């Protein structure tokens, strides 16, 4: 599920850290979500300016929609 960072930080503050990971492609997004699913941890997925120009914002948005559909229990 896609949530705001404010929502993530409200739950995490004082309890645990939330990892933030840069992605450039589908394989990275899938690997991050698979790992988060294994340990039942929320994640922040981000994209650098280079990734945004390489993959295009539209592609990145649809990748995020797909991985959150595959792993709906993980707050992103």
N, C-alpha and C positions, 0 to 999 in steps of 0.2 A: 504494500500500500504506500502510496506517495503521501508524505506528510511534510509539514514545514520544519525547518531546523528549530524553531522555537518550541514546537511540540516535542521533538526529540530531546532537546536540552532540558526541558522541564522534567522529563522522566529520568534522564541520565544524571542530572546534576547531583553530585554527592554520592552517586551509586556506581557509576561506571563511565568509561570513555566511549565515545562513538568514533569509529574509524572513518576517515574520509579518503576516498580512492579516486584517482584520475582514470578515466577510460578513453580508449581510442577506437575500440571495436567490440563486436558482439562477444568474442571469446573472453575478453577481459570482464565484461559485464556479467556474463554467465558464471565465470569462475568466482567473482566476488560474491554474487548472490548464493551460489552453492555453498561457499564457505560460511557465509552469514547464516544460512539455513541450518548447517550442521551444528552451529553453536548457539542458535536462536538469538542472534545479535542484530540490532539495527545498524544501518550503514548510511553514510553520505557518499553519493556517487557524483563526481564532478568531472568537468571537461575543460581542459586548457584551451587557450585561444588557438593553438596549433591543431588540437583535436577537433575543435569546432570548424576550422576551415577545411581540415582533411575529411571529416565524416559528414559535415553539414548538420546544422541544428535540427533539421527535419528528421534525418536518420537517427540522430541521438535521441530525440524525443520518442520515436517509435521503438527504439531499442529499450528505453526505460519503461515504456508501456508494456512491452513484451516480458521483460524480466520481472516486473512487478505482478504481472498476470501469472507467470510461472511460479513465483514465490509470494503469494498474497499475504502470507503471515509475517513477512519481514518488513518493518517500517523503513522506508528509504527517504 
